[in-house]
């Protein structure tokens, strides 16, 4: 009985700690204000255009953009991540989405980053919008391969249906990837 009580207390403390970390990251968890989320999306797009001018042409050629202003990931053996954002078509928010990620393996630390998925074809955008839960996979081309590399302008000629830009990384984990991220439509 004592072992069960200790295990339960440890589980409770671990869960409370993880909740506090995610809540303290200001990533929109628990926030239900669409206006605030749209403002964060606007700031993210302005930052991307100002700091990575090579993405302007990609943005102009895309038929829609899923903008995730802040994804927070943390892991210690088991890991997870969460963020919220908006899908923009012709500069207008048409839907809101959450991004969730789970992982297991050799990992320790936490990081935050922003990302934008550029839908380059109407078919890719339609497939994304019709799915009940879309996961980033092999049809996504990244515009950089690691933390320190700049976003490359040559991605404007890419033939992939979806192009991902990951930027603004901060934290103690190495690299950021969208592998295993599931996007689900939400009502903010």
ZAKOLDO-105264 format. One record per residue (C-alpha): residue in three letters; x, z, y. Coordinates in Angstrom, 3 decimals. Layout:
! residues N
['ala', [X, Z, Y]]
...
END
This chain:
! residues 188
['unk', [0.000, 0.000, 0.000]]
['unk', [2.831, 0.846, 2.428]]
['unk', [4.434, -2.568, 1.823]]
['unk', [1.146, -4.306, 2.647]]
['unk', [0.823, -2.358, 5.901]]
['unk', [4.417, -3.174, 6.920]]
['unk', [3.933, -6.833, 6.040]]
['unk', [0.734, -6.954, 8.070]]
['unk', [2.397, -5.292, 11.064]]
['unk', [5.317, -7.724, 10.893]]
['unk', [2.922, -10.643, 10.683]]
['unk', [0.935, -9.312, 13.603]]
['unk', [4.077, -8.817, 15.698]]
['unk', [5.397, -12.287, 14.835]]
['unk', [2.066, -13.884, 15.698]]
['unk', [1.825, -11.955, 18.959]]
['unk', [5.385, -12.961, 19.866]]
['unk', [4.730, -16.636, 19.201]]
['unk', [1.523, -16.509, 21.224]]
['unk', [3.315, -14.843, 24.137]]
['unk', [6.080, -17.470, 24.086]]
['unk', [3.627, -20.368, 24.144]]
['unk', [1.384, -18.737, 26.747]]
['unk', [4.340, -18.019, 28.991]]
['unk', [5.422, -21.648, 28.999]]
['unk', [2.626, -22.789, 31.326]]
['unk', [1.765, -25.724, 29.085]]
['unk', [-1.969, -25.590, 29.603]]
['unk', [-2.775, -23.490, 26.537]]
['unk', [-5.980, -21.693, 27.426]]
['unk', [-6.457, -23.706, 30.595]]
['unk', [-9.634, -25.747, 30.749]]
['unk', [-9.299, -27.293, 34.165]]
['unk', [-9.318, -31.099, 34.050]]
['unk', [-8.360, -31.282, 37.740]]
['unk', [-5.204, -29.238, 37.152]]
['unk', [-4.306, -31.339, 34.104]]
['unk', [-4.790, -34.569, 36.087]]
['unk', [-2.555, -33.167, 38.843]]
['unk', [0.182, -32.435, 36.259]]
['unk', [-0.195, -35.964, 34.884]]
['unk', [0.199, -37.405, 38.405]]
['unk', [3.340, -35.302, 38.985]]
['unk', [4.780, -36.391, 35.625]]
['unk', [4.232, -40.092, 36.355]]
['unk', [5.778, -39.704, 39.837]]
['unk', [8.809, -37.922, 38.353]]
['unk', [9.226, -40.588, 35.687]]
['unk', [9.072, -43.451, 38.204]]
['unk', [11.443, -41.738, 40.663]]
['unk', [14.050, -40.647, 38.112]]
['unk', [13.841, -43.481, 35.572]]
['unk', [13.078, -46.662, 37.549]]
['unk', [13.481, -48.759, 34.374]]
['unk', [10.120, -47.444, 33.205]]
['unk', [8.195, -48.940, 36.133]]
['unk', [8.178, -52.401, 34.577]]
['unk', [7.146, -50.943, 31.207]]
['unk', [4.306, -49.090, 32.938]]
['unk', [3.192, -52.220, 34.783]]
['unk', [3.108, -54.241, 31.540]]
['unk', [1.286, -51.570, 29.541]]
['unk', [-2.489, -51.534, 29.061]]
['unk', [-2.606, -47.721, 28.963]]
['unk', [-0.425, -44.618, 29.060]]
['unk', [-0.813, -41.298, 27.296]]
['unk', [0.916, -38.779, 29.550]]
['unk', [1.913, -35.393, 28.167]]
['unk', [3.302, -33.395, 31.119]]
['unk', [4.663, -30.555, 28.998]]
['unk', [5.199, -30.127, 25.279]]
['unk', [6.515, -26.747, 24.169]]
['unk', [8.264, -26.473, 20.795]]
['unk', [9.668, -23.388, 19.126]]
['unk', [11.085, -22.806, 15.685]]
['unk', [12.822, -20.336, 13.453]]
['unk', [12.651, -21.890, 9.996]]
['unk', [9.015, -22.787, 10.617]]
['unk', [8.323, -24.486, 13.895]]
['unk', [5.533, -25.873, 15.963]]
['unk', [4.725, -27.485, 19.243]]
['unk', [1.754, -27.989, 21.524]]
['unk', [0.817, -29.704, 24.750]]
['unk', [-2.071, -31.347, 26.555]]
['unk', [-2.309, -34.535, 28.535]]
['unk', [-4.419, -37.473, 29.615]]
['unk', [-4.882, -41.100, 28.652]]
['unk', [-4.792, -43.387, 31.662]]
['unk', [-6.109, -46.944, 31.674]]
['unk', [-5.733, -48.924, 34.912]]
['unk', [-4.563, -45.737, 36.640]]
['unk', [-7.739, -43.811, 35.755]]
['unk', [-8.034, -40.927, 33.269]]
['unk', [-10.359, -41.997, 30.455]]
['unk', [-9.733, -39.213, 27.887]]
['unk', [-7.804, -35.989, 27.385]]
['unk', [-5.631, -35.264, 24.346]]
['unk', [-3.733, -32.459, 22.722]]
['unk', [-0.457, -32.985, 20.885]]
['unk', [0.400, -30.697, 17.995]]
['unk', [3.428, -30.626, 15.751]]
['unk', [4.482, -28.510, 12.805]]
['unk', [7.835, -28.456, 11.056]]
['unk', [9.841, -26.617, 8.454]]
['unk', [13.574, -26.607, 7.888]]
['unk', [16.856, -25.604, 9.433]]
['unk', [15.845, -24.965, 13.031]]
['unk', [16.086, -22.235, 15.612]]
['unk', [15.293, -22.207, 19.305]]
['unk', [12.753, -23.497, 21.775]]
['unk', [12.469, -26.437, 24.113]]
['unk', [10.104, -28.105, 26.515]]
['unk', [9.849, -31.755, 27.432]]
['unk', [7.458, -34.355, 28.781]]
['unk', [6.620, -37.689, 27.272]]
['unk', [4.626, -40.812, 27.944]]
['unk', [3.367, -43.259, 25.354]]
['unk', [3.032, -46.754, 26.796]]
['unk', [0.483, -48.860, 24.903]]
['unk', [1.732, -52.428, 25.216]]
['unk', [-1.161, -54.234, 23.501]]
['unk', [-4.924, -53.852, 23.746]]
['unk', [-5.024, -53.535, 19.945]]
['unk', [-2.633, -50.563, 19.936]]
['unk', [-4.652, -48.827, 22.649]]
['unk', [-7.934, -49.490, 20.834]]
['unk', [-6.528, -48.200, 17.529]]
['unk', [-5.342, -45.029, 19.284]]
['unk', [-8.690, -44.418, 20.988]]
['unk', [-10.762, -45.039, 17.840]]
['unk', [-8.734, -42.756, 15.581]]
['unk', [-9.900, -39.208, 14.989]]
['unk', [-6.283, -38.013, 15.009]]
['unk', [-3.427, -40.429, 15.685]]
['unk', [0.107, -39.580, 14.568]]
['unk', [3.246, -41.116, 16.064]]
['unk', [4.984, -43.206, 13.423]]
['unk', [7.064, -46.293, 12.785]]
['unk', [5.147, -48.365, 15.346]]
['unk', [6.598, -46.282, 18.203]]
['unk', [9.834, -47.445, 19.838]]
['unk', [11.797, -44.836, 21.763]]
['unk', [13.374, -45.781, 25.060]]
['unk', [16.295, -43.464, 24.361]]
['unk', [17.942, -42.079, 21.276]]
['unk', [19.200, -38.662, 22.336]]
['unk', [19.021, -35.983, 25.017]]
['unk', [21.840, -37.213, 27.230]]
['unk', [21.085, -40.921, 27.185]]
['unk', [19.338, -42.549, 30.120]]
['unk', [16.098, -44.401, 29.652]]
['unk', [17.067, -48.026, 29.128]]
['unk', [15.564, -50.779, 31.237]]
['unk', [15.892, -53.357, 28.431]]
['unk', [12.910, -51.751, 26.754]]
['unk', [10.768, -53.846, 29.081]]
['unk', [11.195, -56.740, 26.674]]
['unk', [10.407, -54.689, 23.570]]
['unk', [7.875, -56.176, 21.167]]
['unk', [6.654, -52.852, 19.784]]
['unk', [2.971, -52.013, 20.395]]
['unk', [3.818, -48.482, 21.603]]
['unk', [6.870, -47.387, 23.610]]
['unk', [7.672, -43.693, 24.059]]
['unk', [9.645, -42.150, 26.909]]
['unk', [10.794, -38.556, 26.367]]
['unk', [12.298, -36.838, 29.400]]
['unk', [12.725, -33.592, 31.302]]
['unk', [14.095, -31.690, 28.319]]
['unk', [14.954, -28.041, 28.759]]
['unk', [15.686, -25.391, 26.193]]
['unk', [17.962, -24.379, 23.374]]
['unk', [17.006, -26.953, 20.694]]
['unk', [18.893, -30.209, 20.309]]
['unk', [16.948, -33.422, 20.864]]
['unk', [13.258, -34.111, 20.973]]
['unk', [11.284, -36.445, 18.803]]
['unk', [7.655, -37.376, 18.400]]
['unk', [7.876, -37.633, 14.619]]
['unk', [5.048, -35.637, 13.116]]
['unk', [3.175, -35.232, 16.410]]
['unk', [-0.580, -35.587, 16.025]]
['unk', [-2.739, -36.500, 19.005]]
['unk', [-6.364, -35.395, 19.093]]
['unk', [-9.001, -36.070, 21.749]]
['unk', [-10.123, -32.892, 23.527]]
['unk', [-12.597, -31.838, 26.181]]
['unk', [-10.704, -29.857, 28.826]]
END
